[in-house]
């Protein structure tokens, strides 16, 4: 199973936040600066976009993230995405297995 650079970066950020409280605090207050410092690379969000980080480590709570609605009518998949869909791949399942290999899906 091959992970994208974005998936690897996301896993690295989460792992660092779990292990380093000062990084986690900075990530929540100034996510762009924290990620740039971690990776050594500049982050350029599209105009009008902002990055929001929420701490969801409270095990007594259940969190629901409501993503932006996808416009399936105007969506076009590239060749790699078409192959992944045809082969039954799931990026969410792949990511869960990446961060928690014992996760049973």
C-alpha positions as YAML, in Angstrom:
chain: A
units: angstrom
residues:
- id: 1
  name: UNK
  ca: [0.00, 0.00, 0.00]
- id: 2
  name: UNK
  ca: [1.48, 3.32, -1.12]
- id: 3
  name: UNK
  ca: [0.76, 6.55, 0.76]
- id: 4
  name: UNK
  ca: [0.70, 9.98, -0.80]
- id: 5
  name: UNK
  ca: [2.98, 12.74, 0.43]
- id: 6
  name: UNK
  ca: [-0.07, 14.46, 1.94]
- id: 7
  name: UNK
  ca: [-0.99, 11.33, 3.91]
- id: 8
  name: UNK
  ca: [2.57, 10.95, 5.16]
- id: 9
  name: UNK
  ca: [2.71, 14.62, 6.16]
- id: 10
  name: UNK
  ca: [-0.63, 14.43, 7.96]
- id: 11
  name: UNK
  ca: [0.53, 11.37, 9.91]
- id: 12
  name: UNK
  ca: [3.80, 13.13, 10.81]
- id: 13
  name: UNK
  ca: [1.92, 16.21, 12.08]
- id: 14
  name: UNK
  ca: [-0.49, 14.14, 14.19]
- id: 15
  name: UNK
  ca: [2.32, 12.01, 15.64]
- id: 16
  name: UNK
  ca: [4.34, 15.11, 16.55]
- id: 17
  name: UNK
  ca: [1.28, 16.70, 18.22]
- id: 18
  name: UNK
  ca: [0.71, 13.54, 20.26]
- id: 19
  name: UNK
  ca: [4.33, 13.49, 21.44]
- id: 20
  name: UNK
  ca: [5.17, 17.20, 21.85]
- id: 21
  name: UNK
  ca: [2.84, 19.46, 23.84]
- id: 22
  name: UNK
  ca: [4.55, 22.68, 22.78]
- id: 23
  name: UNK
  ca: [4.20, 21.71, 19.10]
- id: 24
  name: UNK
  ca: [0.54, 20.81, 19.70]
- id: 25
  name: UNK
  ca: [-0.10, 24.17, 21.38]
- id: 26
  name: UNK
  ca: [1.53, 26.05, 18.50]
- id: 27
  name: UNK
  ca: [-0.29, 23.89, 15.95]
- id: 28
  name: UNK
  ca: [-3.61, 24.91, 17.47]
- id: 29
  name: UNK
  ca: [-2.82, 28.62, 17.73]
- id: 30
  name: UNK
  ca: [-0.77, 29.10, 14.55]
- id: 31
  name: UNK
  ca: [-0.99, 25.97, 12.39]
- id: 32
  name: UNK
  ca: [0.75, 27.38, 9.32]
- id: 33
  name: UNK
  ca: [3.83, 28.45, 11.27]
- id: 34
  name: UNK
  ca: [3.95, 25.18, 13.22]
- id: 35
  name: UNK
  ca: [3.77, 23.03, 10.08]
- id: 36
  name: UNK
  ca: [6.26, 25.20, 8.22]
- id: 37
  name: UNK
  ca: [8.68, 24.91, 11.15]
- id: 38
  name: UNK
  ca: [8.18, 21.12, 11.27]
- id: 39
  name: UNK
  ca: [8.65, 20.56, 7.54]
- id: 40
  name: UNK
  ca: [10.96, 23.42, 6.65]
- id: 41
  name: UNK
  ca: [8.66, 24.19, 3.71]
- id: 42
  name: UNK
  ca: [6.42, 27.18, 2.98]
- id: 43
  name: UNK
  ca: [2.65, 26.54, 2.97]
- id: 44
  name: UNK
  ca: [0.53, 28.47, 0.50]
- id: 45
  name: UNK
  ca: [-3.18, 28.12, 1.06]
- id: 46
  name: UNK
  ca: [-5.50, 29.14, -1.77]
- id: 47
  name: UNK
  ca: [-6.80, 32.71, -1.49]
- id: 48
  name: UNK
  ca: [-9.70, 32.97, 0.94]
- id: 49
  name: UNK
  ca: [-8.82, 29.70, 2.74]
- id: 50
  name: UNK
  ca: [-7.69, 29.30, 6.34]
- id: 51
  name: UNK
  ca: [-6.40, 26.32, 8.30]
- id: 52
  name: UNK
  ca: [-8.18, 25.34, 11.50]
- id: 53
  name: UNK
  ca: [-6.82, 22.75, 13.94]
- id: 54
  name: UNK
  ca: [-9.02, 21.34, 16.70]
- id: 55
  name: UNK
  ca: [-7.85, 19.17, 19.56]
- id: 56
  name: UNK
  ca: [-9.96, 16.01, 19.50]
- id: 57
  name: UNK
  ca: [-8.02, 14.01, 22.07]
- id: 58
  name: UNK
  ca: [-10.70, 14.20, 24.78]
- id: 59
  name: UNK
  ca: [-11.79, 10.56, 24.94]
- id: 60
  name: UNK
  ca: [-15.04, 11.45, 26.72]
- id: 61
  name: UNK
  ca: [-16.27, 13.31, 23.64]
- id: 62
  name: UNK
  ca: [-17.35, 12.24, 20.17]
- id: 63
  name: UNK
  ca: [-16.36, 14.58, 17.36]
- id: 64
  name: UNK
  ca: [-18.02, 15.01, 13.99]
- id: 65
  name: UNK
  ca: [-16.31, 16.86, 11.18]
- id: 66
  name: UNK
  ca: [-18.69, 18.17, 8.53]
- id: 67
  name: UNK
  ca: [-16.66, 18.54, 5.34]
- id: 68
  name: UNK
  ca: [-17.51, 20.81, 2.43]
- id: 69
  name: UNK
  ca: [-20.17, 19.39, 0.17]
- id: 70
  name: UNK
  ca: [-18.69, 17.69, -2.88]
- id: 71
  name: UNK
  ca: [-20.06, 18.69, -6.29]
- id: 72
  name: UNK
  ca: [-20.18, 15.21, -7.82]
- id: 73
  name: UNK
  ca: [-21.92, 16.49, -10.96]
- id: 74
  name: UNK
  ca: [-18.85, 18.51, -11.97]
- id: 75
  name: UNK
  ca: [-16.14, 16.24, -10.54]
- id: 76
  name: UNK
  ca: [-13.59, 14.64, -12.83]
- id: 77
  name: UNK
  ca: [-11.23, 11.91, -11.66]
- id: 78
  name: UNK
  ca: [-7.70, 11.57, -12.98]
- id: 79
  name: UNK
  ca: [-6.38, 8.21, -14.21]
- id: 80
  name: UNK
  ca: [-4.86, 7.27, -10.84]
- id: 81
  name: UNK
  ca: [-8.13, 8.03, -9.03]
- id: 82
  name: UNK
  ca: [-10.14, 6.04, -11.57]
- id: 83
  name: UNK
  ca: [-7.83, 3.05, -11.10]
- id: 84
  name: UNK
  ca: [-8.12, 3.33, -7.31]
- id: 85
  name: UNK
  ca: [-11.91, 3.43, -7.44]
- id: 86
  name: UNK
  ca: [-12.06, 0.54, -9.92]
- id: 87
  name: UNK
  ca: [-9.76, -1.48, -7.64]
- id: 88
  name: UNK
  ca: [-11.82, -0.77, -4.53]
- id: 89
  name: UNK
  ca: [-9.15, 1.31, -2.75]
- id: 90
  name: UNK
  ca: [-10.18, 3.56, 0.10]
- id: 91
  name: UNK
  ca: [-7.90, 6.44, 1.12]
- id: 92
  name: UNK
  ca: [-9.57, 6.62, 4.54]
- id: 93
  name: UNK
  ca: [-9.01, 2.92, 5.18]
- id: 94
  name: UNK
  ca: [-5.40, 3.23, 3.97]
- id: 95
  name: UNK
  ca: [-4.77, 6.17, 6.30]
- id: 96
  name: UNK
  ca: [-6.31, 4.42, 9.32]
- id: 97
  name: UNK
  ca: [-4.15, 1.38, 8.67]
- id: 98
  name: UNK
  ca: [-1.11, 3.65, 8.28]
- id: 99
  name: UNK
  ca: [-1.52, 5.36, 11.67]
- id: 100
  name: UNK
  ca: [-2.86, 2.29, 13.45]
- id: 101
  name: UNK
  ca: [-1.76, -0.98, 11.79]
- id: 102
  name: UNK
  ca: [-3.86, -3.06, 14.18]
- id: 103
  name: UNK
  ca: [-7.05, -1.20, 13.18]
- id: 104
  name: UNK
  ca: [-9.57, -3.77, 11.97]
- id: 105
  name: UNK
  ca: [-11.69, -2.58, 9.04]
...
